[in-house]
């Protein structure tokens, strides 16, 4: 397979994983709102940790995409 094809497949897989993470986070927020959890602090810490991890993943994807664009011949 060509490098471009492999990179596109990796990009699609990573994008799907991130979308799954986002969906899970949204569901978790909705669940906490409905249940009115008393342990807000625990949720908040975990949520921020998840968001930090998501942000890091997005930055890595953007960097990989940038490298991919540079390496492709025009």
HTML snippet that shows the backbone in 3Dmol.js (N, CA, C, O; Angstrom):
<script src="https://3Dmol.org/build/3Dmol-min.js"></script>
<div id="view" style="width:600px;height:400px;position:relative"></div>
<script>
const pdb = `
ATOM      1  N   UNK A   1       0.827  -1.183   0.000  1.00  0.00           N
ATOM      2  CA  UNK A   1       0.000   0.000   0.000  1.00  0.00           C
ATOM      3  C   UNK A   1       0.872   1.247   0.000  1.00  0.00           C
ATOM      4  O   UNK A   1       2.000   1.253   0.491  1.00  0.00           O
ATOM      5  N   UNK A   2       0.319   2.266  -0.552  1.00  0.00           N
ATOM      6  CA  UNK A   2       1.035   3.533  -0.591  1.00  0.00           C
ATOM      7  C   UNK A   2       0.995   4.187   0.784  1.00  0.00           C
ATOM      8  O   UNK A   2       0.084   3.952   1.577  1.00  0.00           O
ATOM      9  N   UNK A   3       1.984   4.995   1.041  1.00  0.00           N
ATOM     10  CA  UNK A   3       2.066   5.698   2.321  1.00  0.00           C
ATOM     11  C   UNK A   3       0.832   6.558   2.527  1.00  0.00           C
ATOM     12  O   UNK A   3       0.300   6.627   3.635  1.00  0.00           O
ATOM     13  N   UNK A   4       0.377   7.206   1.481  1.00  0.00           N
ATOM     14  CA  UNK A   4      -0.796   8.070   1.574  1.00  0.00           C
ATOM     15  C   UNK A   4      -2.014   7.282   2.032  1.00  0.00           C
ATOM     16  O   UNK A   4      -2.775   7.747   2.880  1.00  0.00           O
ATOM     17  N   UNK A   5      -2.197   6.102   1.478  1.00  0.00           N
ATOM     18  CA  UNK A   5      -3.333   5.260   1.843  1.00  0.00           C
ATOM     19  C   UNK A   5      -3.246   4.851   3.307  1.00  0.00           C
ATOM     20  O   UNK A   5      -4.239   4.911   4.032  1.00  0.00           O
ATOM     21  N   UNK A   6      -2.060   4.437   3.740  1.00  0.00           N
ATOM     22  CA  UNK A   6      -1.877   4.047   5.135  1.00  0.00           C
ATOM     23  C   UNK A   6      -2.144   5.212   6.082  1.00  0.00           C
ATOM     24  O   UNK A   6      -2.785   5.045   7.119  1.00  0.00           O
ATOM     25  N   UNK A   7      -1.651   6.386   5.718  1.00  0.00           N
ATOM     26  CA  UNK A   7      -1.865   7.558   6.561  1.00  0.00           C
ATOM     27  C   UNK A   7      -3.343   7.925   6.636  1.00  0.00           C
ATOM     28  O   UNK A   7      -3.847   8.296   7.696  1.00  0.00           O
ATOM     29  N   UNK A   8      -4.032   7.818   5.499  1.00  0.00           N
ATOM     30  CA  UNK A   8      -5.463   8.113   5.492  1.00  0.00           C
ATOM     31  C   UNK A   8      -6.222   7.121   6.361  1.00  0.00           C
ATOM     32  O   UNK A   8      -7.137   7.507   7.088  1.00  0.00           O
ATOM     33  N   UNK A   9      -5.850   5.847   6.294  1.00  0.00           N
ATOM     34  CA  UNK A   9      -6.515   4.834   7.112  1.00  0.00           C
ATOM     35  C   UNK A   9      -6.248   5.091   8.599  1.00  0.00           C
ATOM     36  O   UNK A   9      -7.156   4.993   9.424  1.00  0.00           O
ATOM     37  N   UNK A  10      -5.004   5.419   8.931  1.00  0.00           N
ATOM     38  CA  UNK A  10      -4.667   5.725  10.323  1.00  0.00           C
ATOM     39  C   UNK A  10      -5.441   6.954  10.797  1.00  0.00           C
ATOM     40  O   UNK A  10      -5.935   6.990  11.924  1.00  0.00           O
ATOM     41  N   UNK A  11      -5.542   7.947   9.938  1.00  0.00           N
ATOM     42  CA  UNK A  11      -6.256   9.172  10.261  1.00  0.00           C
ATOM     43  C   UNK A  11      -7.723   8.848  10.547  1.00  0.00           C
ATOM     44  O   UNK A  11      -8.299   9.349  11.513  1.00  0.00           O
ATOM     45  N   UNK A  12      -8.320   8.009   9.702  1.00  0.00           N
ATOM     46  CA  UNK A  12      -9.726   7.648   9.889  1.00  0.00           C
ATOM     47  C   UNK A  12      -9.922   6.864  11.181  1.00  0.00           C
ATOM     48  O   UNK A  12     -10.899   7.087  11.895  1.00  0.00           O
ATOM     49  N   UNK A  13      -9.006   5.952  11.488  1.00  0.00           N
ATOM     50  CA  UNK A  13      -9.103   5.174  12.724  1.00  0.00           C
ATOM     51  C   UNK A  13      -8.974   6.075  13.948  1.00  0.00           C
ATOM     52  O   UNK A  13      -9.748   5.959  14.898  1.00  0.00           O
ATOM     53  N   UNK A  14      -7.995   6.971  13.917  1.00  0.00           N
ATOM     54  CA  UNK A  14      -7.790   7.881  15.045  1.00  0.00           C
ATOM     55  C   UNK A  14      -8.992   8.805  15.219  1.00  0.00           C
ATOM     56  O   UNK A  14      -9.418   9.083  16.340  1.00  0.00           O
ATOM     57  N   UNK A  15      -9.524   9.272  14.109  1.00  0.00           N
ATOM     58  CA  UNK A  15     -10.687  10.150  14.157  1.00  0.00           C
ATOM     59  C   UNK A  15     -11.883   9.417  14.761  1.00  0.00           C
ATOM     60  O   UNK A  15     -12.621   9.983  15.568  1.00  0.00           O
ATOM     61  N   UNK A  16     -12.072   8.162  14.370  1.00  0.00           N
ATOM     62  CA  UNK A  16     -13.177   7.369  14.915  1.00  0.00           C
ATOM     63  C   UNK A  16     -13.011   7.158  16.422  1.00  0.00           C
ATOM     64  O   UNK A  16     -13.985   7.226  17.172  1.00  0.00           O
ATOM     65  N   UNK A  17     -11.782   6.902  16.861  1.00  0.00           N
ATOM     66  CA  UNK A  17     -11.525   6.720  18.293  1.00  0.00           C
ATOM     67  C   UNK A  17     -11.834   8.000  19.068  1.00  0.00           C
ATOM     68  O   UNK A  17     -12.423   7.955  20.149  1.00  0.00           O
ATOM     69  N   UNK A  18     -11.434   9.134  18.508  1.00  0.00           N
ATOM     70  CA  UNK A  18     -11.696  10.408  19.176  1.00  0.00           C
ATOM     71  C   UNK A  18     -13.193  10.697  19.246  1.00  0.00           C
ATOM     72  O   UNK A  18     -13.692  11.192  20.256  1.00  0.00           O
ATOM     73  N   UNK A  19     -13.900  10.385  18.167  1.00  0.00           N
ATOM     74  CA  UNK A  19     -15.345  10.600  18.170  1.00  0.00           C
ATOM     75  C   UNK A  19     -16.016   9.713  19.215  1.00  0.00           C
ATOM     76  O   UNK A  19     -16.967  10.135  19.873  1.00  0.00           O
ATOM     77  N   UNK A  20     -15.528   8.502  19.365  1.00  0.00           N
ATOM     78  CA  UNK A  20     -16.058   7.600  20.390  1.00  0.00           C
ATOM     79  C   UNK A  20     -15.800   8.172  21.781  1.00  0.00           C
ATOM     80  O   UNK A  20     -16.671   8.126  22.649  1.00  0.00           O
ATOM     81  N   UNK A  21     -14.612   8.705  21.985  1.00  0.00           N
ATOM     82  CA  UNK A  21     -14.277   9.319  23.279  1.00  0.00           C
ATOM     83  C   UNK A  21     -15.178  10.517  23.573  1.00  0.00           C
ATOM     84  O   UNK A  21     -15.658  10.686  24.694  1.00  0.00           O
ATOM     85  N   UNK A  22     -15.396  11.327  22.572  1.00  0.00           N
ATOM     86  CA  UNK A  22     -16.251  12.506  22.739  1.00  0.00           C
ATOM     87  C   UNK A  22     -17.674  12.080  23.087  1.00  0.00           C
ATOM     88  O   UNK A  22     -18.302  12.657  23.975  1.00  0.00           O
ATOM     89  N   UNK A  23     -18.170  11.083  22.394  1.00  0.00           N
ATOM     90  CA  UNK A  23     -19.518  10.586  22.658  1.00  0.00           C
ATOM     91  C   UNK A  23     -19.626  10.045  24.084  1.00  0.00           C
ATOM     92  O   UNK A  23     -20.614  10.293  24.776  1.00  0.00           O
ATOM     93  N   UNK A  24     -18.611   9.312  24.512  1.00  0.00           N
ATOM     94  CA  UNK A  24     -18.607   8.767  25.869  1.00  0.00           C
ATOM     95  C   UNK A  24     -18.591   9.891  26.901  1.00  0.00           C
ATOM     96  O   UNK A  24     -19.291   9.818  27.910  1.00  0.00           O
ATOM     97  N   UNK A  25     -17.797  10.926  26.651  1.00  0.00           N
ATOM     98  CA  UNK A  25     -17.747  12.062  27.577  1.00  0.00           C
ATOM     99  C   UNK A  25     -19.093  12.774  27.645  1.00  0.00           C
ATOM    100  O   UNK A  25     -19.541  13.152  28.727  1.00  0.00           O
ATOM    101  N   UNK A  26     -19.734  12.959  26.508  1.00  0.00           N
ATOM    102  CA  UNK A  26     -21.041  13.602  26.486  1.00  0.00           C
ATOM    103  C   UNK A  26     -22.068  12.784  27.269  1.00  0.00           C
ATOM    104  O   UNK A  26     -22.879  13.336  28.012  1.00  0.00           O
ATOM    105  N   UNK A  27     -22.023  11.472  27.096  1.00  0.00           N
ATOM    106  CA  UNK A  27     -22.943  10.595  27.820  1.00  0.00           C
ATOM    107  C   UNK A  27     -22.683  10.676  29.320  1.00  0.00           C
ATOM    108  O   UNK A  27     -23.615  10.717  30.123  1.00  0.00           O
ATOM    109  N   UNK A  28     -21.417  10.697  29.680  1.00  0.00           N
ATOM    110  CA  UNK A  28     -21.056  10.776  31.096  1.00  0.00           C
ATOM    111  C   UNK A  28     -21.558  12.075  31.716  1.00  0.00           C
ATOM    112  O   UNK A  28     -22.050  12.072  32.844  1.00  0.00           O
ATOM    113  N   UNK A  29     -21.440  13.174  30.996  1.00  0.00           N
ATOM    114  CA  UNK A  29     -21.937  14.460  31.485  1.00  0.00           C
ATOM    115  C   UNK A  29     -23.456  14.388  31.667  1.00  0.00           C
ATOM    116  O   UNK A  29     -23.987  14.835  32.683  1.00  0.00           O
ATOM    117  N   UNK A  30     -24.134  13.834  30.693  1.00  0.00           N
ATOM    118  CA  UNK A  30     -25.591  13.714  30.782  1.00  0.00           C
ATOM    119  C   UNK A  30     -25.994  12.842  31.972  1.00  0.00           C
ATOM    120  O   UNK A  30     -26.932  13.171  32.698  1.00  0.00           O
ATOM    121  N   UNK A  31     -25.291  11.746  32.167  1.00  0.00           N
ATOM    122  CA  UNK A  31     -25.587  10.867  33.308  1.00  0.00           C
ATOM    123  C   UNK A  31     -25.406  11.595  34.632  1.00  0.00           C
ATOM    124  O   UNK A  31     -26.235  11.469  35.534  1.00  0.00           O
ATOM    125  N   UNK A  32     -24.330  12.351  34.746  1.00  0.00           N
ATOM    126  CA  UNK A  32     -24.084  13.070  35.995  1.00  0.00           C
ATOM    127  C   UNK A  32     -25.131  14.162  36.221  1.00  0.00           C
ATOM    128  O   UNK A  32     -25.541  14.403  37.356  1.00  0.00           O
ATOM    129  N   UNK A  33     -25.553  14.809  35.168  1.00  0.00           N
ATOM    130  CA  UNK A  33     -26.582  15.834  35.317  1.00  0.00           C
ATOM    131  C   UNK A  33     -27.876  15.213  35.807  1.00  0.00           C
ATOM    132  O   UNK A  33     -28.539  15.754  36.692  1.00  0.00           O
ATOM    133  N   UNK A  34     -28.233  14.079  35.230  1.00  0.00           N
ATOM    134  CA  UNK A  34     -29.479  13.407  35.615  1.00  0.00           C
ATOM    135  C   UNK A  34     -29.416  12.917  37.055  1.00  0.00           C
ATOM    136  O   UNK A  34     -30.386  13.074  37.798  1.00  0.00           O
ATOM    137  N   UNK A  35     -28.342  12.352  37.448  1.00  0.00           N
ATOM    138  CA  UNK A  35     -28.235  11.751  38.774  1.00  0.00           C
ATOM    139  C   UNK A  35     -27.902  12.768  39.865  1.00  0.00           C
ATOM    140  O   UNK A  35     -28.049  12.468  41.050  1.00  0.00           O
ATOM    141  N   UNK A  36     -27.461  13.956  39.484  1.00  0.00           N
ATOM    142  CA  UNK A  36     -27.073  14.991  40.449  1.00  0.00           C
ATOM    143  C   UNK A  36     -26.106  14.436  41.497  1.00  0.00           C
ATOM    144  O   UNK A  36     -26.354  14.480  42.702  1.00  0.00           O
ATOM    145  N   UNK A  37     -25.000  13.916  40.979  1.00  0.00           N
ATOM    146  CA  UNK A  37     -23.997  13.277  41.843  1.00  0.00           C
ATOM    147  C   UNK A  37     -23.463  14.248  42.901  1.00  0.00           C
ATOM    148  O   UNK A  37     -23.257  15.434  42.643  1.00  0.00           O
ATOM    149  N   UNK A  38     -23.250  13.701  44.097  1.00  0.00           N
ATOM    150  CA  UNK A  38     -22.693  14.511  45.182  1.00  0.00           C
ATOM    151  C   UNK A  38     -21.160  14.564  45.102  1.00  0.00           C
ATOM    152  O   UNK A  38     -20.521  15.414  45.724  1.00  0.00           O
ATOM    153  N   UNK A  39     -20.595  13.652  44.335  1.00  0.00           N
ATOM    154  CA  UNK A  39     -19.128  13.637  44.224  1.00  0.00           C
ATOM    155  C   UNK A  39     -18.676  14.413  42.989  1.00  0.00           C
ATOM    156  O   UNK A  39     -17.966  13.884  42.135  1.00  0.00           O
ATOM    157  N   UNK A  40     -19.091  15.660  42.911  1.00  0.00           N
ATOM    158  CA  UNK A  40     -18.769  16.524  41.787  1.00  0.00           C
ATOM    159  C   UNK A  40     -17.256  16.661  41.586  1.00  0.00           C
ATOM    160  O   UNK A  40     -16.777  16.688  40.452  1.00  0.00           O
ATOM    161  N   UNK A  41     -16.538  16.745  42.650  1.00  0.00           N
ATOM    162  CA  UNK A  41     -15.086  16.937  42.575  1.00  0.00           C
ATOM    163  C   UNK A  41     -14.419  15.779  41.829  1.00  0.00           C
ATOM    164  O   UNK A  41     -13.551  16.002  40.985  1.00  0.00           O
ATOM    165  N   UNK A  42     -14.821  14.552  42.136  1.00  0.00           N
ATOM    166  CA  UNK A  42     -14.254  13.376  41.471  1.00  0.00           C
ATOM    167  C   UNK A  42     -14.566  13.411  39.981  1.00  0.00           C
ATOM    168  O   UNK A  42     -13.698  13.181  39.139  1.00  0.00           O
ATOM    169  N   UNK A  43     -15.814  13.702  39.681  1.00  0.00           N
ATOM    170  CA  UNK A  43     -16.216  13.792  38.275  1.00  0.00           C
ATOM    171  C   UNK A  43     -15.421  14.877  37.553  1.00  0.00           C
ATOM    172  O   UNK A  43     -14.906  14.668  36.455  1.00  0.00           O
ATOM    173  N   UNK A  44     -15.335  16.029  38.191  1.00  0.00           N
ATOM    174  CA  UNK A  44     -14.643  17.169  37.588  1.00  0.00           C
ATOM    175  C   UNK A  44     -13.181  16.829  37.285  1.00  0.00           C
ATOM    176  O   UNK A  44     -12.686  17.136  36.201  1.00  0.00           O
ATOM    177  N   UNK A  45     -12.500  16.206  38.225  1.00  0.00           N
ATOM    178  CA  UNK A  45     -11.104  15.832  38.027  1.00  0.00           C
ATOM    179  C   UNK A  45     -10.951  14.831  36.879  1.00  0.00           C
ATOM    180  O   UNK A  45     -10.072  14.978  36.030  1.00  0.00           O
ATOM    181  N   UNK A  46     -11.813  13.819  36.863  1.00  0.00           N
ATOM    182  CA  UNK A  46     -11.752  12.818  35.802  1.00  0.00           C
ATOM    183  C   UNK A  46     -12.081  13.445  34.447  1.00  0.00           C
ATOM    184  O   UNK A  46     -11.425  13.158  33.446  1.00  0.00           O
ATOM    185  N   UNK A  47     -13.087  14.292  34.426  1.00  0.00           N
ATOM    186  CA  UNK A  47     -13.498  14.943  33.187  1.00  0.00           C
ATOM    187  C   UNK A  47     -12.371  15.811  32.624  1.00  0.00           C
ATOM    188  O   UNK A  47     -12.097  15.778  31.425  1.00  0.00           O
ATOM    189  N   UNK A  48     -11.727  16.577  33.484  1.00  0.00           N
ATOM    190  CA  UNK A  48     -10.612  17.417  33.044  1.00  0.00           C
ATOM    191  C   UNK A  48      -9.448  16.557  32.548  1.00  0.00           C
ATOM    192  O   UNK A  48      -8.782  16.904  31.572  1.00  0.00           O
ATOM    193  N   UNK A  49      -9.217  15.463  33.210  1.00  0.00           N
ATOM    194  CA  UNK A  49      -8.168  14.548  32.777  1.00  0.00           C
ATOM    195  C   UNK A  49      -8.486  13.995  31.386  1.00  0.00           C
ATOM    196  O   UNK A  49      -7.617  13.932  30.516  1.00  0.00           O
ATOM    197  N   UNK A  50      -9.734  13.598  31.195  1.00  0.00           N
ATOM    198  CA  UNK A  50     -10.160  13.089  29.889  1.00  0.00           C
ATOM    199  C   UNK A  50     -10.036  14.156  28.808  1.00  0.00           C
ATOM    200  O   UNK A  50      -9.596  13.873  27.694  1.00  0.00           O
ATOM    201  N   UNK A  51     -10.424  15.381  29.143  1.00  0.00           N
ATOM    202  CA  UNK A  51     -10.311  16.469  28.174  1.00  0.00           C
ATOM    203  C   UNK A  51      -8.850  16.760  27.837  1.00  0.00           C
ATOM    204  O   UNK A  51      -8.519  17.019  26.680  1.00  0.00           O
ATOM    205  N   UNK A  52      -7.989  16.717  28.830  1.00  0.00           N
ATOM    206  CA  UNK A  52      -6.555  16.921  28.586  1.00  0.00           C
ATOM    207  C   UNK A  52      -6.008  15.844  27.660  1.00  0.00           C
ATOM    208  O   UNK A  52      -5.224  16.125  26.753  1.00  0.00           O
ATOM    209  N   UNK A  53      -6.431  14.610  27.902  1.00  0.00           N
ATOM    210  CA  UNK A  53      -5.989  13.498  27.057  1.00  0.00           C
ATOM    211  C   UNK A  53      -6.524  13.666  25.633  1.00  0.00           C
ATOM    212  O   UNK A  53      -5.812  13.400  24.665  1.00  0.00           O
ATOM    213  N   UNK A  54      -7.761  14.102  25.508  1.00  0.00           N
ATOM    214  CA  UNK A  54      -8.352  14.331  24.196  1.00  0.00           C
ATOM    215  C   UNK A  54      -7.625  15.457  23.469  1.00  0.00           C
ATOM    216  O   UNK A  54      -7.351  15.354  22.273  1.00  0.00           O
ATOM    217  N   UNK A  55      -7.316  16.518  24.183  1.00  0.00           N
ATOM    218  CA  UNK A  55      -6.585  17.637  23.599  1.00  0.00           C
ATOM    219  C   UNK A  55      -5.205  17.187  23.103  1.00  0.00           C
ATOM    220  O   UNK A  55      -4.773  17.571  22.017  1.00  0.00           O
ATOM    221  N   UNK A  56      -4.534  16.384  23.896  1.00  0.00           N
ATOM    222  CA  UNK A  56      -3.213  15.872  23.515  1.00  0.00           C
ATOM    223  C   UNK A  56      -3.324  15.021  22.247  1.00  0.00           C
ATOM    224  O   UNK A  56      -2.493  15.138  21.347  1.00  0.00           O
ATOM    225  N   UNK A  57      -4.333  14.180  22.179  1.00  0.00           N
ATOM    226  CA  UNK A  57      -4.529  13.326  21.006  1.00  0.00           C
ATOM    227  C   UNK A  57      -4.798  14.162  19.758  1.00  0.00           C
ATOM    228  O   UNK A  57      -4.280  13.866  18.681  1.00  0.00           O
ATOM    229  N   UNK A  58      -5.601  15.195  19.909  1.00  0.00           N
ATOM    230  CA  UNK A  58      -5.888  16.068  18.766  1.00  0.00           C
ATOM    231  C   UNK A  58      -4.628  16.777  18.282  1.00  0.00           C
ATOM    232  O   UNK A  58      -4.401  16.902  17.078  1.00  0.00           O
ATOM    233  N   UNK A  59      -3.813  17.237  19.220  1.00  0.00           N
ATOM    234  CA  UNK A  59      -2.562  17.898  18.837  1.00  0.00           C
ATOM    235  C   UNK A  59      -1.645  16.930  18.101  1.00  0.00           C
ATOM    236  O   UNK A  59      -1.006  17.300  17.116  1.00  0.00           O
ATOM    237  N   UNK A  60      -1.582  15.685  18.584  1.00  0.00           N
ATOM    238  CA  UNK A  60      -0.753  14.680  17.922  1.00  0.00           C
ATOM    239  C   UNK A  60      -1.265  14.389  16.518  1.00  0.00           C
ATOM    240  O   UNK A  60      -0.474  14.228  15.588  1.00  0.00           O
ATOM    241  N   UNK A  61      -2.583  14.320  16.361  1.00  0.00           N
ATOM    242  CA  UNK A  61      -3.160  14.079  15.039  1.00  0.00           C
ATOM    243  C   UNK A  61      -2.859  15.232  14.085  1.00  0.00           C
ATOM    244  O   UNK A  61      -2.517  15.023  12.921  1.00  0.00           O
ATOM    245  N   UNK A  62      -2.993  16.446  14.599  1.00  0.00           N
ATOM    246  CA  UNK A  62      -2.701  17.617  13.766  1.00  0.00           C
ATOM    247  C   UNK A  62      -1.235  17.626  13.349  1.00  0.00           C
ATOM    248  O   UNK A  62      -0.913  17.941  12.203  1.00  0.00           O
ATOM    249  N   UNK A  63      -0.352  17.284  14.274  1.00  0.00           N
ATOM    250  CA  UNK A  63       1.076  17.237  13.962  1.00  0.00           C
ATOM    251  C   UNK A  63       1.363  16.159  12.922  1.00  0.00           C
ATOM    252  O   UNK A  63       2.141  16.378  11.994  1.00  0.00           O
ATOM    253  N   UNK A  64       0.737  15.002  13.078  1.00  0.00           N
ATOM    254  CA  UNK A  64       0.931  13.920  12.107  1.00  0.00           C
ATOM    255  C   UNK A  64       0.412  14.334  10.739  1.00  0.00           C
ATOM    256  O   UNK A  64       1.025  14.036   9.714  1.00  0.00           O
ATOM    257  N   UNK A  65      -0.714  15.019  10.732  1.00  0.00           N
ATOM    258  CA  UNK A  65      -1.303  15.486   9.466  1.00  0.00           C
ATOM    259  C   UNK A  65      -0.372  16.500   8.798  1.00  0.00           C
ATOM    260  O   UNK A  65      -0.197  16.487   7.580  1.00  0.00           O
ATOM    261  N   UNK A  66       0.215  17.367   9.604  1.00  0.00           N
ATOM    262  CA  UNK A  66       1.134  18.373   9.081  1.00  0.00           C
ATOM    263  C   UNK A  66       2.347  17.706   8.447  1.00  0.00           C
ATOM    264  O   UNK A  66       2.789  18.097   7.366  1.00  0.00           O
ATOM    265  N   UNK A  67       2.881  16.696   9.128  1.00  0.00           N
ATOM    266  CA  UNK A  67       4.027  15.958   8.615  1.00  0.00           C
ATOM    267  C   UNK A  67       3.643  15.247   7.335  1.00  0.00           C
ATOM    268  O   UNK A  67       4.407  15.227   6.370  1.00  0.00           O
ATOM    269  N   UNK A  68       2.460  14.667   7.329  1.00  0.00           N
ATOM    270  CA  UNK A  68       1.976  13.947   6.145  1.00  0.00           C
ATOM    271  C   UNK A  68       1.913  14.903   4.939  1.00  0.00           C
ATOM    272  O   UNK A  68       2.338  14.545   3.841  1.00  0.00           O
ATOM    273  N   UNK A  69       1.397  16.081   5.141  1.00  0.00           N
ATOM    274  CA  UNK A  69       1.286  17.054   4.043  1.00  0.00           C
ATOM    275  C   UNK A  69       2.664  17.439   3.525  1.00  0.00           C
ATOM    276  O   UNK A  69       2.853  17.613   2.321  1.00  0.00           O
ATOM    277  N   UNK A  70       3.629  17.573   4.432  1.00  0.00           N
ATOM    278  CA  UNK A  70       4.987  17.952   4.024  1.00  0.00           C
ATOM    279  C   UNK A  70       5.667  16.852   3.224  1.00  0.00           C
ATOM    280  O   UNK A  70       6.447  17.133   2.314  1.00  0.00           O
ATOM    281  N   UNK A  71       5.372  15.597   3.561  1.00  0.00           N
ATOM    282  CA  UNK A  71       6.057  14.474   2.924  1.00  0.00           C
ATOM    283  C   UNK A  71       5.456  14.089   1.577  1.00  0.00           C
ATOM    284  O   UNK A  71       6.116  13.427   0.776  1.00  0.00           O
ATOM    285  N   UNK A  72       4.231  14.486   1.319  1.00  0.00           N
ATOM    286  CA  UNK A  72       3.589  14.117   0.069  1.00  0.00           C
ATOM    287  C   UNK A  72       4.130  14.971  -1.079  1.00  0.00           C
ATOM    288  O   UNK A  72       4.223  16.193  -0.965  1.00  0.00           O
ATOM    289  N   UNK A  73       4.480  14.321  -2.171  1.00  0.00           N
ATOM    290  CA  UNK A  73       4.927  15.092  -3.339  1.00  0.00           C
ATOM    291  C   UNK A  73       3.728  15.789  -3.980  1.00  0.00           C
ATOM    292  O   UNK A  73       2.610  15.273  -3.978  1.00  0.00           O
ATOM    293  N   UNK A  74       3.986  16.941  -4.512  1.00  0.00           N
ATOM    294  CA  UNK A  74       2.906  17.713  -5.144  1.00  0.00           C
ATOM    295  C   UNK A  74       2.766  17.374  -6.587  1.00  0.00           C
ATOM    296  O   UNK A  74       1.907  17.929  -7.272  1.00  0.00           O
TER     297      UNK A  74
END
`;
const viewer = $3Dmol.createViewer("view");
viewer.addModel(pdb, "pdb");
viewer.setStyle({}, {cartoon: {color: "spectrum"}});
viewer.zoomTo();
viewer.render();
</script>
